[in-house]
Amino acid sequence: MSQTHAKAKTVPYGRAARYSEEELNELREAIEQGTLFYAQGKKVRCLEETYAGMVGARFGVACTSGTAAIHSALIALGISPGDEVITSPITDMGSVIPIMYQGAAPVFADLDPRTYNLLPESVEERITPRTRAVLAVHLAGNACDLAGLLAVCERHGVPLVEDCAQAFGCVYRGRPVGTWGKLGCFSFNEFKHISCGDGGMVVTDDEELAARLRLATDKCYDRRPGIAVRNPTFLANNYRMTELQGAVALAQCRKLDEIVRRRRAWCGRLTVMLAGVPGIMLPQITEGCDPSWWFYMMRAEGAADRADALAKAMGEEGIPVGAHYIGAPVYDYPLFRNGSAFTRGRHAYLDYTYGPGLCPNAEAILATCLILGINEGYTEQDLEETALGIRRAAEARCREA
């Protein structure tokens, strides 16, 4: 695109300060306890109770990351070698690593081309006698079709686990995501809605699963007050959150509602302002969902090179849009195509064929998607200039086409 006008973006994007005096106060209290071990301090326990209360769950168990949260959930469910877990092909490896470390095989179901989340009918097509769980990824803060997925899971007696790493604050049919399935997994990674650098949380209403979750995060050691028994009954991991992480995450929880409110308002208005822009498909919110917008994902109409051209044109307008998100579906990564996850031995996933063509919708999404990062500190000027830059770039590309 030959640009003859000034860039649409005239000032840097606003950014909200991530940490403040609130986190420092919580850290000071944690240090003054004289212990940073979760079973002896108060911050991790307080975080667990606070976050479970925020989403309306009976129990919360903290851990070291979103990946650890999913792994702990699968351990609690008893996922074992040779089992299958159905999940999304557009996700972080953190969704897939736990499946494979349990010796199970990830089975990838296709996605809705507009919401970018699991299609219940594709999930149902992939259920076999070896299926032991469905892991639903709420991509970009937009909920999956939870009613549809739950119906499938209930028909087949398979538990639903929710990966809410990108969906803090997302609500489906008036209820927070993470509370629809048997277990909901969250991430306090530095780049999520709220953070403690790295950390995770699992919520559940099931008392027995909550007890197994606690053991799953702590080597299967029972550290309940007055017990402290080292007599492991199943293989667990060491995913203990420290009091320092718990302190920061606790302060961050108090900021979540405002963070989500600002993201919803900004992205909602952006969608209105971009209505009718040629050559671009705007994100479609799942019916019944109030999304929390971890990022804003559009699609270019046409071939993959159009997405690259649009991203370049938007960049020339000062709008930082990237094309193709993770590049390829997870199942097309070398460790799947080459069977190279482990140096030796026989893993269940080696019995499956992974590669292009497995999930056509997912592949088309990645070929044409455009990603705009979102921050709750974005301003009204950011909004107007972003909408202007995207519109200009799209209209110019349509004229050239």
Secondary structure by P-SEA (a helix, b strand, c coil): ccccccccccccccccccccaaaaaaaaaaaaccccccccccaaaaaaaaaaaaaccccccccccaaaaaaaaaaaacccccbbbbbbccccccccaaaaaacbbbbbbbbccccccccaaaaaaaccccccbbbbbbccccccaaaaaaaaaaaacbbbbbbcccccccccccccccccccbbbbbccccccccccccbbbbbccaaaaaaaaaaacccccccccccccccccccccccccaaaaaaaaaaaaaaaaaaaaaaaaaaaaaaaaccccccccccccccccccccbbbbbbcccaaaaaaaaaaaaaaccccccccccccccccccccccccccccccccccccccccccaaaaaaaabbbbbbbbccccaaaaaaaaaaaaaaaaaaaaac
